[in-house]
């Protein structure tokens, strides 16, 4: 049972297919994407149904590649009352792109989503949380393109992403060029002095449910702060093709896919959720709509 006095948390979905993920990139080149079995529509519909059953709305960070292939899917997400935000275009790691490439892809994705939805797209999330110290310049691009908020910074140590000493809670940050943008970082909690990622995704599948729930509950009940939770449509699709790749990538991508839906339904019954923009408006970091 949800405690009504808890903060409103941000529920988010990164809309991409299984063959887009960085963990499988070495086995599936971008030139093969059009030839892969496309499952993003069915799995995204599944997530929308789970949310409908729980009576919640969320923010869907849609990959431009998916939006171009499935514009009706984007409209269906919006028609269900969810917020549409940008997940870039081609799921490239930001720090592997030039500023010009990032500008072009991010601008094109935003424009496509706005054309489909007929309203401004205010939020952005980088593929694999790849706004790091190497790519803070990307915040300048987001400001230039008119984004109101970002959710790309993960304040942890990781072999691919992360800014370990970044702020843990939502707030206004300065881009290197001096402009400001609201950042809703991926959520962490502390156990015995160790910072643990509890935002969702692979951590939600790999770590014990009690640890995730405890960490999120600590953020709400003790720190009195909202958290952000994320997942991908392919994480509720245990029947997806199994790609041959290295052990670490297989472990990260495929472990406990069959448990995601049950755990998600349990989480939705335990905490309060809303689209990210609404959660930021409740914090007065964005104006209420």
JOQUISUL-V461423 format. One record per backbone hydrogen bond with DSSP energy under -1.0 kcal/mol. CO is the residue of the C=O (numbers start at 1). NH is the residue of the N-H. E is the energy in kcal/mol with one decimal. If there is no record, write none. Layout:
<<CO	NH	E> <CO	NH	E>>
//
This chain:
<<3	6	-1.8> <9	274	-2.1> <10	229	-3.0> <11	59	-2.6> <13	61	-2.9> <14	16	-1.1> <15	63	-2.0> <17	20	-1.8> <21	24	-1.2> <22	25	-1.3> <24	27	-1.3> <24	28	-1.5> <29	32	-2.2> <30	33	-1.3> <32	35	-1.8> <33	36	-1.4> <39	43	-2.1> <40	44	-2.2> <41	45	-2.4> <42	46	-1.7> <43	47	-1.8> <44	48	-2.5> <45	49	-2.1> <46	50	-2.1> <47	51	-2.5> <48	52	-2.4> <49	53	-2.6> <50	54	-1.4> <51	55	-1.0> <51	56	-2.1> <58	83	-2.5> <59	13	-2.4> <60	62	-1.0> <60	85	-2.7> <61	15	-2.4> <62	87	-2.0> <63	67	-2.4> <64	68	-2.5> <65	69	-1.4> <66	70	-3.0> <70	74	-1.4> <71	75	-2.0> <72	76	-2.4> <73	77	-2.3> <74	78	-2.3> <75	79	-2.9> <76	80	-1.3> <77	82	-1.6> <78	81	-2.1> <83	60	-3.2> <85	62	-2.7> <86	125	-2.1> <88	64	-3.0> <89	65	-1.7> <93	96	-1.7> <94	97	-2.0> <98	102	-2.6> <99	103	-2.7> <100	104	-2.4> <101	105	-2.7> <102	106	-2.5> <103	107	-2.5> <104	108	-2.5> <105	109	-2.3> <106	110	-2.3> <107	111	-2.5> <108	112	-2.3> <109	113	-2.5> <110	114	-2.4> <111	115	-2.1> <112	116	-2.3> <113	117	-2.7> <114	118	-2.5> <122	148	-2.0> <122	149	-2.1> <123	86	-2.6> <124	151	-2.2> <126	129	-1.6> <127	130	-1.5> <130	132	-1.1> <132	135	-1.5> <135	138	-2.1> <136	139	-1.8> <137	141	-1.3> <138	142	-2.3> <139	143	-2.2> <140	144	-2.4> <141	145	-2.1> <142	147	-2.3> <143	146	-1.2> <148	182	-1.8> <149	124	-1.1> <150	184	-2.7> <153	186	-2.4> <154	156	-2.3> <154	163	-2.3> <163	166	-2.3> <171	183	-3.2> <173	181	-2.1> <175	178	-2.4> <179	175	-3.4> <181	173	-2.9> <182	150	-2.8> <183	171	-2.0> <187	198	-1.9> <189	196	-3.9> <191	194	-1.9> <194	191	-2.4> <196	189	-2.5> <199	230	-1.8> <200	203	-1.3> <201	205	-1.3> <202	206	-2.9> <203	207	-2.3> <208	212	-1.7> <209	213	-3.0> <210	214	-2.4> <211	215	-2.5> <212	216	-2.6> <213	217	-2.7> <214	218	-2.2> <215	219	-1.6> <216	220	-2.0> <217	221	-3.4> <218	222	-1.7> <218	223	-2.4> <219	225	-3.1> <227	10	-2.4> <229	12	-2.3> <230	201	-2.0> <231	14	-2.3> <232	235	-1.9> <233	236	-1.8> <234	237	-1.2> <237	240	-1.7> <246	250	-2.3> <247	251	-2.8> <248	252	-2.4> <249	253	-2.2> <250	254	-2.7> <251	255	-1.2> <254	257	-1.5> <256	259	-1.4> <257	260	-1.0> <259	263	-2.2> <260	264	-2.9> <261	265	-2.6> <262	266	-1.8> <263	267	-2.4> <264	268	-2.6> <265	269	-1.1> <267	270	-1.5> <267	271	-1.7> <272	9	-2.1> <274	11	-2.1> <275	279	-2.1> <276	280	-2.4> <277	281	-2.0> <278	282	-2.2> <279	283	-1.1> <280	285	-2.6> <281	284	-1.4>>
//
